[in-house]
Amino acid sequence: MAILSAVFWASGWHALKHRWQTLKVIITIILAVLVIMLLFINWGLELWRNMDNFTLLLSTNGNRTFFPY
């Protein structure tokens, strides 16, 4: 994603449109977007799972919860 961002920043839409014409690049971009979406879902589920711990930490006397990590 960083390489695509740099190409877009330097050359604009024309360079990206030119590169997207091959099937290999299209599949690579789709897979990269899918992996990013899965990572966001994973991070969201981890935050949801630990919401009770975050609530305790951000409440009054949260510094005295003494979690093992």
N, CA, C and O atoms as a Maestro MAE file, in Angstrom:
{
 s_m_m2io_version
 :::
 2.0.0
}

f_m_ct {
 s_m_title
 :::
 protein
 m_atom[276] {
  # First column is atom index #
  i_m_mmod_type
  r_m_x_coord
  r_m_y_coord
  r_m_z_coord
  i_m_residue_number
  s_m_chain_name
  s_m_pdb_residue_name
  s_m_pdb_atom_name
  i_m_atomic_number
  :::
  1 25 0.819 -1.190 0.000 1 A "MET " " N  " 7
  2 3 0.000 0.000 0.000 1 A "MET " " CA " 6
  3 2 0.865 1.256 0.000 1 A "MET " " C  " 6
  4 15 0.496 2.262 -0.606 1 A "MET " " O  " 8
  5 25 1.997 1.205 0.666 2 A "ALA " " N  " 7
  6 3 2.866 2.372 0.708 2 A "ALA " " CA " 6
  7 2 3.430 2.688 -0.676 2 A "ALA " " C  " 6
  8 15 3.575 3.854 -1.042 2 A "ALA " " O  " 8
  9 25 3.742 1.663 -1.428 3 A "ILE " " N  " 7
  10 3 4.281 1.883 -2.770 3 A "ILE " " CA " 6
  11 2 3.211 2.504 -3.668 3 A "ILE " " C  " 6
  12 15 3.499 3.431 -4.426 3 A "ILE " " O  " 8
  13 25 1.978 1.997 -3.587 4 A "LEU " " N  " 7
  14 3 0.902 2.577 -4.384 4 A "LEU " " CA " 6
  15 2 0.633 4.026 -3.982 4 A "LEU " " C  " 6
  16 15 0.352 4.870 -4.833 4 A "LEU " " O  " 8
  17 25 0.718 4.305 -2.695 5 A "SER " " N  " 7
  18 3 0.525 5.677 -2.228 5 A "SER " " CA " 6
  19 2 1.619 6.599 -2.764 5 A "SER " " C  " 6
  20 15 1.342 7.729 -3.166 5 A "SER " " O  " 8
  21 25 2.858 6.117 -2.770 6 A "ALA " " N  " 7
  22 3 3.963 6.934 -3.276 6 A "ALA " " CA " 6
  23 2 3.824 7.185 -4.770 6 A "ALA " " C  " 6
  24 15 4.095 8.290 -5.239 6 A "ALA " " O  " 8
  25 25 3.405 6.174 -5.520 7 A "VAL " " N  " 7
  26 3 3.208 6.353 -6.963 7 A "VAL " " CA " 6
  27 2 2.093 7.359 -7.214 7 A "VAL " " C  " 6
  28 15 2.218 8.230 -8.076 7 A "VAL " " O  " 8
  29 25 1.008 7.241 -6.465 8 A "PHE " " N  " 7
  30 3 -0.090 8.194 -6.627 8 A "PHE " " CA " 6
  31 2 0.354 9.598 -6.271 8 A "PHE " " C  " 6
  32 15 -0.010 10.550 -6.961 8 A "PHE " " O  " 8
  33 25 1.131 9.751 -5.212 9 A "TRP " " N  " 7
  34 3 1.592 11.067 -4.778 9 A "TRP " " CA " 6
  35 2 2.500 11.692 -5.833 9 A "TRP " " C  " 6
  36 15 2.435 12.898 -6.072 9 A "TRP " " O  " 8
  37 25 3.338 10.885 -6.460 10 A "ALA " " N  " 7
  38 3 4.295 11.413 -7.428 10 A "ALA " " CA " 6
  39 2 3.697 11.608 -8.824 10 A "ALA " " C  " 6
  40 15 4.046 12.566 -9.513 10 A "ALA " " O  " 8
  41 25 2.794 10.707 -9.249 11 A "SER " " N  " 7
  42 3 2.344 10.735 -10.630 11 A "SER " " CA " 6
  43 2 0.859 10.980 -10.814 11 A "SER " " C  " 6
  44 15 0.432 11.338 -11.912 11 A "SER " " O  " 8
  45 25 0.082 10.803 -9.801 12 A "GLY " " N  " 7
  46 3 -1.353 11.019 -9.926 12 A "GLY " " CA " 6
  47 2 -2.088 9.794 -10.442 12 A "GLY " " C  " 6
  48 15 -1.542 8.691 -10.464 12 A "GLY " " O  " 8
  49 25 -3.355 10.001 -10.865 13 A "TRP " " N  " 7
  50 3 -4.216 8.911 -11.290 13 A "TRP " " CA " 6
  51 2 -3.726 8.224 -12.556 13 A "TRP " " C  " 6
  52 15 -3.973 7.034 -12.749 13 A "TRP " " O  " 8
  53 25 -3.044 8.950 -13.409 14 A "HIS " " N  " 7
  54 3 -2.629 8.366 -14.685 14 A "HIS " " CA " 6
  55 2 -1.704 7.163 -14.477 14 A "HIS " " C  " 6
  56 15 -1.876 6.133 -15.129 14 A "HIS " " O  " 8
  57 25 -0.744 7.284 -13.591 15 A "ALA " " N  " 7
  58 3 0.192 6.185 -13.354 15 A "ALA " " CA " 6
  59 2 -0.506 4.989 -12.718 15 A "ALA " " C  " 6
  60 15 -0.218 3.846 -13.072 15 A "ALA " " O  " 8
  61 25 -1.414 5.238 -11.787 16 A "LEU " " N  " 7
  62 3 -2.124 4.125 -11.167 16 A "LEU " " CA " 6
  63 2 -3.052 3.432 -12.158 16 A "LEU " " C  " 6
  64 15 -3.165 2.207 -12.155 16 A "LEU " " O  " 8
  65 25 -3.714 4.215 -13.003 17 A "LYS " " N  " 7
  66 3 -4.602 3.630 -14.006 17 A "LYS " " CA " 6
  67 2 -3.803 2.775 -14.978 17 A "LYS " " C  " 6
  68 15 -4.272 1.717 -15.400 17 A "LYS " " O  " 8
  69 25 -2.620 3.213 -15.334 18 A "HIS " " N  " 7
  70 3 -1.775 2.460 -16.247 18 A "HIS " " CA " 6
  71 2 -1.347 1.134 -15.627 18 A "HIS " " C  " 6
  72 15 -1.279 0.121 -16.324 18 A "HIS " " O  " 8
  73 25 -1.057 1.126 -14.326 19 A "ARG " " N  " 7
  74 3 -0.610 -0.098 -13.663 19 A "ARG " " CA " 6
  75 2 -1.757 -1.076 -13.413 19 A "ARG " " C  " 6
  76 15 -1.523 -2.283 -13.358 19 A "ARG " " O  " 8
  77 25 -2.966 -0.598 -13.263 20 A "TRP " " N  " 7
  78 3 -4.103 -1.455 -12.938 20 A "TRP " " CA " 6
  79 2 -4.613 -2.248 -14.126 20 A "TRP " " C  " 6
  80 15 -5.602 -2.967 -13.986 20 A "TRP " " O  " 8
  81 25 -4.001 -2.152 -15.255 21 A "GLN " " N  " 7
  82 3 -4.505 -2.824 -16.439 21 A "GLN " " CA " 6
  83 2 -4.149 -4.303 -16.473 21 A "GLN " " C  " 6
  84 15 -4.722 -5.039 -17.277 21 A "GLN " " O  " 8
  85 25 -3.239 -4.764 -15.647 22 A "THR " " N  " 7
  86 3 -2.886 -6.178 -15.647 22 A "THR " " CA " 6
  87 2 -3.673 -6.900 -14.558 22 A "THR " " C  " 6
  88 15 -3.977 -6.327 -13.511 22 A "THR " " O  " 8
  89 25 -3.993 -8.144 -14.814 23 A "LEU " " N  " 7
  90 3 -4.791 -8.944 -13.890 23 A "LEU " " CA " 6
  91 2 -4.026 -9.223 -12.595 23 A "LEU " " C  " 6
  92 15 -4.622 -9.264 -11.519 23 A "LEU " " O  " 8
  93 25 -2.725 -9.413 -12.694 24 A "LYS " " N  " 7
  94 3 -1.917 -9.707 -11.511 24 A "LYS " " CA " 6
  95 2 -1.959 -8.555 -10.510 24 A "LYS " " C  " 6
  96 15 -2.052 -8.790 -9.305 24 A "LYS " " O  " 8
  97 25 -1.893 -7.338 -10.983 25 A "VAL " " N  " 7
  98 3 -1.924 -6.170 -10.106 25 A "VAL " " CA " 6
  99 2 -3.305 -6.012 -9.482 25 A "VAL " " C  " 6
  100 15 -3.418 -5.658 -8.308 25 A "VAL " " O  " 8
  101 25 -4.341 -6.266 -10.246 26 A "ILE " " N  " 7
  102 3 -5.705 -6.159 -9.718 26 A "ILE " " CA " 6
  103 2 -5.926 -7.169 -8.597 26 A "ILE " " C  " 6
  104 15 -6.494 -6.835 -7.557 26 A "ILE " " O  " 8
  105 25 -5.474 -8.407 -8.810 27 A "ILE " " N  " 7
  106 3 -5.616 -9.439 -7.776 27 A "ILE " " CA " 6
  107 2 -4.806 -9.076 -6.540 27 A "ILE " " C  " 6
  108 15 -5.269 -9.280 -5.418 27 A "ILE " " O  " 8
  109 25 -3.606 -8.542 -6.725 28 A "THR " " N  " 7
  110 3 -2.772 -8.133 -5.603 28 A "THR " " CA " 6
  111 2 -3.440 -7.026 -4.792 28 A "THR " " C  " 6
  112 15 -3.423 -7.068 -3.562 28 A "THR " " O  " 8
  113 25 -4.019 -6.052 -5.456 29 A "ILE " " N  " 7
  114 3 -4.682 -4.958 -4.759 29 A "ILE " " CA " 6
  115 2 -5.910 -5.456 -4.010 29 A "ILE " " C  " 6
  116 15 -6.156 -5.045 -2.876 29 A "ILE " " O  " 8
  117 25 -6.680 -6.336 -4.634 30 A "ILE " " N  " 7
  118 3 -7.866 -6.883 -3.966 30 A "ILE " " CA " 6
  119 2 -7.470 -7.680 -2.733 30 A "ILE " " C  " 6
  120 15 -8.114 -7.562 -1.691 30 A "ILE " " O  " 8
  121 25 -6.421 -8.490 -2.835 31 A "LEU " " N  " 7
  122 3 -5.962 -9.257 -1.680 31 A "LEU " " CA " 6
  123 2 -5.422 -8.349 -0.573 31 A "LEU " " C  " 6
  124 15 -5.639 -8.619 0.608 31 A "LEU " " O  " 8
  125 25 -4.726 -7.281 -0.944 32 A "ALA " " N  " 7
  126 3 -4.210 -6.353 0.055 32 A "ALA " " CA " 6
  127 2 -5.351 -5.657 0.794 32 A "ALA " " C  " 6
  128 15 -5.296 -5.492 2.013 32 A "ALA " " O  " 8
  129 25 -6.377 -5.253 0.061 33 A "VAL " " N  " 7
  130 3 -7.527 -4.611 0.700 33 A "VAL " " CA " 6
  131 2 -8.254 -5.601 1.606 33 A "VAL " " C  " 6
  132 15 -8.714 -5.228 2.685 33 A "VAL " " O  " 8
  133 25 -8.361 -6.853 1.182 34 A "LEU " " N  " 7
  134 3 -9.001 -7.882 1.998 34 A "LEU " " CA " 6
  135 2 -8.232 -8.124 3.288 34 A "LEU " " C  " 6
  136 15 -8.838 -8.259 4.351 34 A "LEU " " O  " 8
  137 25 -6.906 -8.181 3.211 35 A "VAL " " N  " 7
  138 3 -6.088 -8.374 4.413 35 A "VAL " " CA " 6
  139 2 -6.231 -7.190 5.357 35 A "VAL " " C  " 6
  140 15 -6.315 -7.377 6.571 35 A "VAL " " O  " 8
  141 25 -6.258 -5.981 4.824 36 A "ILE " " N  " 7
  142 3 -6.427 -4.797 5.672 36 A "ILE " " CA " 6
  143 2 -7.784 -4.822 6.360 36 A "ILE " " C  " 6
  144 15 -7.886 -4.489 7.541 36 A "ILE " " O  " 8
  145 25 -8.824 -5.214 5.638 37 A "MET " " N  " 7
  146 3 -10.148 -5.304 6.248 37 A "MET " " CA " 6
  147 2 -10.182 -6.359 7.353 37 A "MET " " C  " 6
  148 15 -10.793 -6.137 8.398 37 A "MET " " O  " 8
  149 25 -9.535 -7.498 7.135 38 A "LEU " " N  " 7
  150 3 -9.479 -8.532 8.164 38 A "LEU " " CA " 6
  151 2 -8.713 -8.055 9.395 38 A "LEU " " C  " 6
  152 15 -9.085 -8.380 10.523 38 A "LEU " " O  " 8
  153 25 -7.660 -7.295 9.187 39 A "LEU " " N  " 7
  154 3 -6.915 -6.744 10.328 39 A "LEU " " CA " 6
  155 2 -7.775 -5.773 11.136 39 A "LEU " " C  " 6
  156 15 -7.768 -5.814 12.366 39 A "LEU " " O  " 8
  157 25 -8.508 -4.907 10.455 40 A "PHE " " N  " 7
  158 3 -9.392 -3.982 11.167 40 A "PHE " " CA " 6
  159 2 -10.482 -4.727 11.928 40 A "PHE " " C  " 6
  160 15 -10.821 -4.351 13.050 40 A "PHE " " O  " 8
  161 25 -11.031 -5.770 11.332 41 A "ILE " " N  " 7
  162 3 -12.038 -6.569 12.034 41 A "ILE " " CA " 6
  163 2 -11.424 -7.238 13.256 41 A "ILE " " C  " 6
  164 15 -12.038 -7.263 14.323 41 A "ILE " " O  " 8
  165 25 -10.222 -7.778 13.111 42 A "ASN " " N  " 7
  166 3 -9.546 -8.417 14.236 42 A "ASN " " CA " 6
  167 2 -9.286 -7.421 15.362 42 A "ASN " " C  " 6
  168 15 -9.536 -7.721 16.529 42 A "ASN " " O  " 8
  169 25 -8.784 -6.237 15.014 43 A "TRP " " N  " 7
  170 3 -8.511 -5.227 16.044 43 A "TRP " " CA " 6
  171 2 -9.798 -4.778 16.724 43 A "TRP " " C  " 6
  172 15 -9.819 -4.575 17.938 43 A "TRP " " O  " 8
  173 25 -10.849 -4.624 15.966 44 A "GLY " " N  " 7
  174 3 -12.132 -4.234 16.545 44 A "GLY " " CA " 6
  175 2 -12.665 -5.287 17.497 44 A "GLY " " C  " 6
  176 15 -13.171 -4.959 18.570 44 A "GLY " " O  " 8
  177 25 -12.554 -6.561 17.108 45 A "LEU " " N  " 7
  178 3 -13.010 -7.631 17.991 45 A "LEU " " CA " 6
  179 2 -12.158 -7.728 19.253 45 A "LEU " " C  " 6
  180 15 -12.679 -8.024 20.329 45 A "LEU " " O  " 8
  181 25 -10.857 -7.483 19.134 46 A "GLU " " N  " 7
  182 3 -9.997 -7.478 20.323 46 A "GLU " " CA " 6
  183 2 -10.377 -6.345 21.273 46 A "GLU " " C  " 6
  184 15 -10.409 -6.533 22.489 46 A "GLU " " O  " 8
  185 25 -10.662 -5.185 20.725 47 A "LEU " " N  " 7
  186 3 -11.099 -4.072 21.577 47 A "LEU " " CA " 6
  187 2 -12.441 -4.377 22.228 47 A "LEU " " C  " 6
  188 15 -12.653 -4.058 23.398 47 A "LEU " " O  " 8
  189 25 -13.341 -4.989 21.479 48 A "TRP " " N  " 7
  190 3 -14.654 -5.346 22.019 48 A "TRP " " CA " 6
  191 2 -14.509 -6.385 23.146 48 A "TRP " " C  " 6
  192 15 -15.194 -6.309 24.166 48 A "TRP " " O  " 8
  193 25 -13.605 -7.354 22.942 49 A "ARG " " N  " 7
  194 3 -13.402 -8.411 23.933 49 A "ARG " " CA " 6
  195 2 -12.807 -7.862 25.225 49 A "ARG " " C  " 6
  196 15 -13.125 -8.355 26.307 49 A "ARG " " O  " 8
  197 25 -11.965 -6.869 25.131 50 A "ASN " " N  " 7
  198 3 -11.310 -6.305 26.315 50 A "ASN " " CA " 6
  199 2 -11.986 -5.038 26.818 50 A "ASN " " C  " 6
  200 15 -11.391 -4.301 27.605 50 A "ASN " " O  " 8
  201 25 -13.198 -4.768 26.391 51 A "MET " " N  " 7
  202 3 -13.878 -3.533 26.764 51 A "MET " " CA " 6
  203 2 -14.073 -3.418 28.274 51 A "MET " " C  " 6
  204 15 -13.988 -2.317 28.818 51 A "MET " " O  " 8
  205 25 -14.332 -4.535 28.965 52 A "ASP " " N  " 7
  206 3 -14.506 -4.458 30.411 52 A "ASP " " CA " 6
  207 2 -13.210 -4.051 31.110 52 A "ASP " " C  " 6
  208 15 -13.239 -3.308 32.091 52 A "ASP " " O  " 8
  209 25 -12.073 -4.539 30.605 53 A "ASN " " N  " 7
  210 3 -10.782 -4.127 31.182 53 A "ASN " " CA " 6
  211 2 -10.513 -2.648 30.918 53 A "ASN " " C  " 6
  212 15 -10.019 -1.943 31.797 53 A "ASN " " O  " 8
  213 25 -10.831 -2.178 29.727 54 A "PHE " " N  " 7
  214 3 -10.634 -0.760 29.415 54 A "PHE " " CA " 6
  215 2 -11.526 0.118 30.283 54 A "PHE " " C  " 6
  216 15 -11.120 1.194 30.724 54 A "PHE " " O  " 8
  217 25 -12.742 -0.353 30.521 55 A "THR " " N  " 7
  218 3 -13.653 0.402 31.373 55 A "THR " " CA " 6
  219 2 -13.092 0.510 32.785 55 A "THR " " C  " 6
  220 15 -13.161 1.570 33.407 55 A "THR " " O  " 8
  221 25 -12.539 -0.583 33.285 56 A "LEU " " N  " 7
  222 3 -11.936 -0.546 34.623 56 A "LEU " " CA " 6
  223 2 -10.717 0.374 34.655 56 A "LEU " " C  " 6
  224 15 -10.526 1.131 35.606 56 A "LEU " " O  " 8
  225 25 -9.895 0.302 33.607 57 A "LEU " " N  " 7
  226 3 -8.689 1.133 33.575 57 A "LEU " " CA " 6
  227 2 -9.010 2.621 33.497 57 A "LEU " " C  " 6
  228 15 -8.291 3.438 34.070 57 A "LEU " " O  " 8
  229 25 -10.075 2.979 32.798 58 A "LEU " " N  " 7
  230 3 -10.406 4.384 32.617 58 A "LEU " " CA " 6
  231 2 -11.347 4.915 33.690 58 A "LEU " " C  " 6
  232 15 -11.705 6.093 33.676 58 A "LEU " " O  " 8
  233 25 -11.746 4.055 34.615 59 A "SER " " N  " 7
  234 3 -12.630 4.505 35.687 59 A "SER " " CA " 6
  235 2 -11.805 5.068 36.837 59 A "SER " " C  " 6
  236 15 -10.576 5.124 36.777 59 A "SER " " O  " 8
  237 25 -12.503 5.476 37.870 60 A "THR " " N  " 7
  238 3 -11.826 5.980 39.060 60 A "THR " " CA " 6
  239 2 -10.990 4.855 39.658 60 A "THR " " C  " 6
  240 15 -11.440 3.711 39.724 60 A "THR " " O  " 8
  241 25 -9.800 5.173 40.085 61 A "ASN " " N  " 7
  242 3 -8.836 4.203 40.633 61 A "ASN " " CA " 6
  243 2 -8.462 3.125 39.616 61 A "ASN " " C  " 6
  244 15 -8.197 1.983 39.992 61 A "ASN " " O  " 8
  245 25 -8.439 3.472 38.359 62 A "GLY " " N  " 7
  246 3 -8.051 2.522 37.318 62 A "GLY " " CA " 6
  247 2 -6.594 2.131 37.398 62 A "GLY " " C  " 6
  248 15 -6.195 1.082 36.891 62 A "GLY " " O  " 8
  249 25 -5.794 2.977 38.039 63 A "ASN " " N  " 7
  250 3 -4.380 2.643 38.190 63 A "ASN " " CA " 6
  251 2 -4.162 1.564 39.249 63 A "ASN " " C  " 6
  252 15 -3.038 1.091 39.416 63 A "ASN " " O  " 8
  253 25 -5.188 1.175 39.950 64 A "ARG " " N  " 7
  254 3 -5.070 0.158 40.993 64 A "ARG " " CA " 6
  255 2 -5.716 -1.165 40.580 64 A "ARG " " C  " 6
  256 15 -6.044 -1.977 41.445 64 A "ARG " " O  " 8
  257 25 -5.901 -1.397 39.304 65 A "THR " " N  " 7
  258 3 -6.517 -2.649 38.869 65 A "THR " " CA " 6
  259 2 -5.551 -3.809 38.924 65 A "THR " " C  " 6
  260 15 -5.970 -4.954 39.097 65 A "THR " " O  " 8
  261 25 -4.244 -3.534 38.778 66 A "PHE " " N  " 7
  262 3 -3.186 -4.528 38.890 66 A "PHE " " CA " 6
  263 2 -3.401 -5.730 37.965 66 A "PHE " " C  " 6
  264 15 -3.411 -6.881 38.400 66 A "PHE " " O  " 8
  265 25 -3.573 -5.425 36.676 67 A "PHE " " N  " 7
  266 3 -3.675 -6.506 35.694 67 A "PHE " " CA " 6
  267 2 -2.322 -7.184 35.557 67 A "PHE " " C  " 6
  268 15 -1.293 -6.539 35.761 67 A "PHE " " O  " 8
  269 25 -2.294 -8.477 35.215 68 A "PRO " " N  " 7
  270 3 -1.027 -9.208 35.150 68 A "PRO " " CA " 6
  271 2 -0.138 -8.852 33.960 68 A "PRO " " C  " 6
  272 15 0.977 -9.367 33.870 68 A "PRO " " O  " 8
  273 25 -0.582 -8.001 33.052 69 A "TYR " " N  " 7
  274 3 0.256 -7.670 31.901 69 A "TYR " " CA " 6
  275 2 0.851 -6.298 32.008 69 A "TYR " " C  " 6
  276 15 1.583 -5.872 31.115 69 A "TYR " " O  " 8
  :::
 }
 m_bond[275] {
  # First column is bond index #
  i_m_from
  i_m_to
  i_m_order
  :::
  1 1 2 1
  2 2 3 1
  3 3 4 2
  4 3 5 1
  5 5 6 1
  6 6 7 1
  7 7 8 2
  8 7 9 1
  9 9 10 1
  10 10 11 1
  11 11 12 2
  12 11 13 1
  13 13 14 1
  14 14 15 1
  15 15 16 2
  16 15 17 1
  17 17 18 1
  18 18 19 1
  19 19 20 2
  20 19 21 1
  21 21 22 1
  22 22 23 1
  23 23 24 2
  24 23 25 1
  25 25 26 1
  26 26 27 1
  27 27 28 2
  28 27 29 1
  29 29 30 1
  30 30 31 1
  31 31 32 2
  32 31 33 1
  33 33 34 1
  34 34 35 1
  35 35 36 2
  36 35 37 1
  37 37 38 1
  38 38 39 1
  39 39 40 2
  40 39 41 1
  41 41 42 1
  42 42 43 1
  43 43 44 2
  44 43 45 1
  45 45 46 1
  46 46 47 1
  47 47 48 2
  48 47 49 1
  49 49 50 1
  50 50 51 1
  51 51 52 2
  52 51 53 1
  53 53 54 1
  54 54 55 1
  55 55 56 2
  56 55 57 1
  57 57 58 1
  58 58 59 1
  59 59 60 2
  60 59 61 1
  61 61 62 1
  62 62 63 1
  63 63 64 2
  64 63 65 1
  65 65 66 1
  66 66 67 1
  67 67 68 2
  68 67 69 1
  69 69 70 1
  70 70 71 1
  71 71 72 2
  72 71 73 1
  73 73 74 1
  74 74 75 1
  75 75 76 2
  76 75 77 1
  77 77 78 1
  78 78 79 1
  79 79 80 2
  80 79 81 1
  81 81 82 1
  82 82 83 1
  83 83 84 2
  84 83 85 1
  85 85 86 1
  86 86 87 1
  87 87 88 2
  88 87 89 1
  89 89 90 1
  90 90 91 1
  91 91 92 2
  92 91 93 1
  93 93 94 1
  94 94 95 1
  95 95 96 2
  96 95 97 1
  97 97 98 1
  98 98 99 1
  99 99 100 2
  100 99 101 1
  101 101 102 1
  102 102 103 1
  103 103 104 2
  104 103 105 1
  105 105 106 1
  106 106 107 1
  107 107 108 2
  108 107 109 1
  109 109 110 1
  110 110 111 1
  111 111 112 2
  112 111 113 1
  113 113 114 1
  114 114 115 1
  115 115 116 2
  116 115 117 1
  117 117 118 1
  118 118 119 1
  119 119 120 2
  120 119 121 1
  121 121 122 1
  122 122 123 1
  123 123 124 2
  124 123 125 1
  125 125 126 1
  126 126 127 1
  127 127 128 2
  128 127 129 1
  129 129 130 1
  130 130 131 1
  131 131 132 2
  132 131 133 1
  133 133 134 1
  134 134 135 1
  135 135 136 2
  136 135 137 1
  137 137 138 1
  138 138 139 1
  139 139 140 2
  140 139 141 1
  141 141 142 1
  142 142 143 1
  143 143 144 2
  144 143 145 1
  145 145 146 1
  146 146 147 1
  147 147 148 2
  148 147 149 1
  149 149 150 1
  150 150 151 1
  151 151 152 2
  152 151 153 1
  153 153 154 1
  154 154 155 1
  155 155 156 2
  156 155 157 1
  157 157 158 1
  158 158 159 1
  159 159 160 2
  160 159 161 1
  161 161 162 1
  162 162 163 1
  163 163 164 2
  164 163 165 1
  165 165 166 1
  166 166 167 1
  167 167 168 2
  168 167 169 1
  169 169 170 1
  170 170 171 1
  171 171 172 2
  172 171 173 1
  173 173 174 1
  174 174 175 1
  175 175 176 2
  176 175 177 1
  177 177 178 1
  178 178 179 1
  179 179 180 2
  180 179 181 1
  181 181 182 1
  182 182 183 1
  183 183 184 2
  184 183 185 1
  185 185 186 1
  186 186 187 1
  187 187 188 2
  188 187 189 1
  189 189 190 1
  190 190 191 1
  191 191 192 2
  192 191 193 1
  193 193 194 1
  194 194 195 1
  195 195 196 2
  196 195 197 1
  197 197 198 1
  198 198 199 1
  199 199 200 2
  200 199 201 1
  201 201 202 1
  202 202 203 1
  203 203 204 2
  204 203 205 1
  205 205 206 1
  206 206 207 1
  207 207 208 2
  208 207 209 1
  209 209 210 1
  210 210 211 1
  211 211 212 2
  212 211 213 1
  213 213 214 1
  214 214 215 1
  215 215 216 2
  216 215 217 1
  217 217 218 1
  218 218 219 1
  219 219 220 2
  220 219 221 1
  221 221 222 1
  222 222 223 1
  223 223 224 2
  224 223 225 1
  225 225 226 1
  226 226 227 1
  227 227 228 2
  228 227 229 1
  229 229 230 1
  230 230 231 1
  231 231 232 2
  232 231 233 1
  233 233 234 1
  234 234 235 1
  235 235 236 2
  236 235 237 1
  237 237 238 1
  238 238 239 1
  239 239 240 2
  240 239 241 1
  241 241 242 1
  242 242 243 1
  243 243 244 2
  244 243 245 1
  245 245 246 1
  246 246 247 1
  247 247 248 2
  248 247 249 1
  249 249 250 1
  250 250 251 1
  251 251 252 2
  252 251 253 1
  253 253 254 1
  254 254 255 1
  255 255 256 2
  256 255 257 1
  257 257 258 1
  258 258 259 1
  259 259 260 2
  260 259 261 1
  261 261 262 1
  262 262 263 1
  263 263 264 2
  264 263 265 1
  265 265 266 1
  266 266 267 1
  267 267 268 2
  268 267 269 1
  269 269 270 1
  270 270 271 1
  271 271 272 2
  272 271 273 1
  273 273 274 1
  274 274 275 1
  275 275 276 2
  :::
 }
}
